[in-house]
């Protein structure tokens, strides 16, 4: 394929098998209903996405060592590594764009990011045992700033399209929807897949990164 290809992927529930905030609620927090309240408020349009995650993560009160050990249990799609390796070998840029935070993403896959030249764009975060984890959005002057999610995934996709790339996007949630509307090819599952079906946006349903890798191979080797 002569066109330049780029892969852009969400992290939580796409590269990881389970959203980090669900891991926190299911494993660390006792009152599941109260713990999930910020997320339900976000889904109902009452608060911002970044504030919902902070509302959940601020309930974490582990020691630093305990938190690091918990983050190490994030289960990652094994075919993600194969996909990253293939993209590096074929000089296909690979972006991870997360409306979560690079705090746990870096701790979980930092070696993979550097080994395969993956570009991570996400919110920052601070953590203390007393105050929990608080997400920090980029400066409003950032080209990728969004007041709701902190990071604007769709602005990243649009910039890559403007640079002449054929954009392949993978995601699973509501914050991925605007990106799905403009990407050239969309791999979707869970809530993102349902939203795309409702709006008649063409997608490729996927189970894991093996589906994405096979597609990239098929178009690259045409």
C-alpha positions in Angstrom: 0.0 0.0 0.0 1.5 3.3 -1.1 -0.5 5.4 1.4 1.1 6.1 4.7 -0.6 4.1 7.5 -0.9 5.1 11.1 -2.5 3.1 14.0 -4.2 5.0 16.8 -5.6 3.1 19.8 -7.3 3.7 23.0 -5.8 1.9 26.1 -8.5 1.0 28.6 -10.6 -1.9 27.5 -8.9 -1.9 24.1 -5.2 -2.7 24.7 -6.0 -3.7 28.3 -8.7 -6.3 28.7 -10.5 -4.3 31.4 -10.8 -0.5 32.1 -8.6 0.5 35.0 -11.5 2.3 36.7 -13.5 -0.9 36.7 -10.5 -2.8 38.1 -10.4 -0.2 40.9 -14.1 -0.4 41.7 -14.3 -4.2 41.5 -11.1 -4.9 43.5 -10.4 -2.0 45.8 -13.6 -0.2 46.7 -16.2 -1.7 49.0 -19.3 0.2 48.2 -19.7 -0.5 44.5 -22.8 1.8 44.0 -21.1 4.8 45.5 -17.9 4.1 43.8 -19.6 4.0 40.4 -21.6 7.1 41.0 -19.1 9.5 39.3 -19.1 7.4 36.2 -22.9 7.2 36.0 -23.0 11.0 36.4 -20.6 11.3 33.4 -22.8 9.0 31.3 -25.8 11.1 32.2 -24.0 14.3 31.2 -23.8 15.7 34.7 -20.0 15.9 35.0 -16.9 15.8 32.8 -15.2 12.6 31.9 -11.9 13.7 33.6 -13.8 14.6 36.8 -15.6 11.3 36.8 -12.3 9.4 36.7 -10.8 11.6 39.4 -13.9 11.0 41.5 -13.3 7.2 41.3 -9.5 7.2 41.5 -9.4 9.6 44.5 -11.0 6.8 46.5 -7.8 4.7 46.2 -5.8 4.8 49.4 -3.0 2.2 48.8 0.6 2.6 49.7 2.8 3.4 46.7 4.1 -0.1 46.6 0.6 -1.6 46.8 -0.6 0.7 44.0 2.3 -0.3 41.8 1.6 -4.0 42.4 -2.0 -3.4 41.6 -1.2 -1.6 38.3 1.1 -4.6 37.4 -2.0 -6.8 37.4 -3.6 -4.9 34.4 -4.1 -7.6 31.8 -2.9 -6.6 28.3 -4.1 -8.2 25.1 -1.2 -10.4 24.1 -1.6 -9.6 20.4 -1.0 -5.9 21.2 2.7 -6.8 21.5 2.7 -8.5 18.1 1.0 -5.6 16.5 3.5 -3.1 18.1 6.4 -5.2 16.8 4.9 -5.4 13.3 4.3 -1.6 13.2 7.8 -0.9 14.2 9.3 -3.2 11.6 7.2 -1.7 8.9 7.7 1.9 10.1 4.0 2.3 10.8 3.5 4.9 13.5 1.6 3.7 16.5 -0.2 6.1 18.9 -1.9 5.3 22.2 -4.4 8.0 23.0 -6.0 7.7 26.4 -8.5 9.8 28.2 -7.3 8.0 31.3 -3.8 8.7 32.5 -0.3 7.9 31.6 0.3 7.3 35.3 -0.8 3.7 35.1 -0.2 3.1 31.4 3.5 3.9 31.7 3.9 1.8 34.8 2.3 -1.1 33.1 3.9 -1.0 29.6 6.8 1.5 29.8 9.3 -1.0 28.3 7.0 -1.8 25.4 6.5 1.9 24.7 10.2 2.5 24.3 11.0 -0.9 22.7 8.5 -0.4 19.8 8.6 3.5 19.6 5.0 3.9 20.6 3.8 7.4 21.1 1.6 7.8 24.2 -0.7 10.9 24.5 -2.7 11.0 27.7 -3.5 13.0 30.8 -1.0 13.2 33.7 -1.9 12.4 37.2 -0.7 12.8 40.8 -1.0 10.2 43.6 -0.8 10.2 47.3 -2.1 7.7 49.8 -4.2 10.3 51.5 -5.7 12.0 48.5 -5.7 9.2 46.0 -5.1 9.7 42.3 -6.1 12.9 40.6 -6.0 13.4 36.8 -4.3 16.4 35.4 -5.4 17.7 32.0 -2.8 19.2 29.6 -2.6 23.0 29.3 -5.4 24.6 27.4 -2.8 25.8 24.9 -2.1 22.1 24.0 -3.2 21.3 20.4 -4.8 18.2 21.8 -6.7 19.7 24.8 -10.3 19.0 25.5 -12.2 20.4 28.5 -14.3 17.2 28.9 -11.7 14.4 28.5 -8.5 16.3 29.0 -7.0 14.7 25.9 -8.8 15.2 22.6 -8.5 11.9 20.7 -10.3 13.3 17.6 -7.8 16.2 17.3 -5.0 13.7 17.2 -6.7 11.7 14.5 -7.5 14.8 12.5 -3.9 16.0 12.7 -2.6 12.7 11.4 -5.2 12.8 8.6 -4.1 16.3 7.7 -0.5 15.0 7.6 -1.6 12.6 4.9 -1.9 9.4 6.9 -4.5 6.6 6.4 -5.9 6.5 9.9 -6.8 3.2 11.6 -8.5 3.7 14.9 -9.3 1.2 17.7 -11.5 1.8 20.7 -14.3 0.6 22.9 -15.9 3.6 24.7 -17.8 6.9 24.5 -14.6 9.0 24.4 -13.6 7.2 21.2 -16.8 8.1 19.3 -15.7 11.4 17.8 -12.5 9.8 16.5 -14.6 7.0 15.0 -16.5 9.6 13.0 -13.4 10.8 11.2 -11.0 7.9 11.1 -10.6 6.1 7.8 -11.0 2.6 9.3 -12.5 2.0 12.8 -12.1 -1.1 14.9 -14.8 -1.0 17.6 -16.2 -3.1 20.4 -18.5 -2.6 23.4 -20.0 0.8 23.8 -18.2 2.3 20.8 -19.5 -0.4 18.6 -23.1 0.3 19.7 -22.7 4.0 19.3 -21.4 3.5 15.8 -24.3 1.2 14.9 -26.8 3.8 16.1 -25.2 6.5 13.8 -24.6 4.1 10.9 -20.8 4.6 11.1 -19.1 1.8 9.3 -16.8 -0.2 11.7 -14.9 -3.5 12.0 -16.0 -5.3 15.1 -13.0 -6.9 16.8 -12.2 -9.3 19.7 -8.5 -8.6 20.1 -5.5 -7.1 18.4 -5.1 -10.2 16.3 -7.9 -8.8 14.1 -6.2 -5.4 13.8 -2.8 -6.9 13.0 -4.3 -9.1 10.3 -6.0 -6.1 8.7 -2.8 -4.0 8.8 -0.9 -6.8 7.3 -3.5 -7.3 4.5 -3.4 -3.6 3.4 0.3 -3.1 3.9 1.3 -6.1 1.9 -1.1 -5.3 -1.0 
